[in-house]
Amino acid sequence: MLPLRPKRLKPGDTAAILTISWGGPAAYPALFEHGLANLSSLLGLKILELPTARMSSDDLSRNPRLRAADVNRAFKDPEIDVIISSIGGYDSVRVLPYIDARAIRENPKIMMGY
């Protein structure tokens, strides 16, 4: 299989923000807000927070399917240009069984922060 190359980012592109592991944004909301502000002001990205972005660690831990649903939604949505997880971590492995690999192949995007 040939490598997939997502498009380059430019100011005005939309960044989907989600959390695929521990709930860092819920624990440290001021740091999370600072990060969002930097993505917007320094890179010119439009921010779209998905449901898991600010979820508590307990809720995230109980819901690997919900975390995967955010990842799958972000890859399928043509309005989203980049996917940024607020944090990664060892618990993100529990998301893998629910990831839609076909959606990723058909909609290559930059994904970072995991």
Secondary structure as UniProt FT lines:
FT   TURN            11..12
FT   STRAND          14..18
FT   HELIX           24..27
FT   HELIX           29..41
FT   TURN            42..43
FT   STRAND          46..49
FT   TURN            51..54
FT   HELIX           57..62
FT   HELIX           64..76
FT   TURN            78..79
FT   STRAND          82..85
FT   HELIX           90..98
FT   HELIX           101..106
FT   STRAND          110..112
//
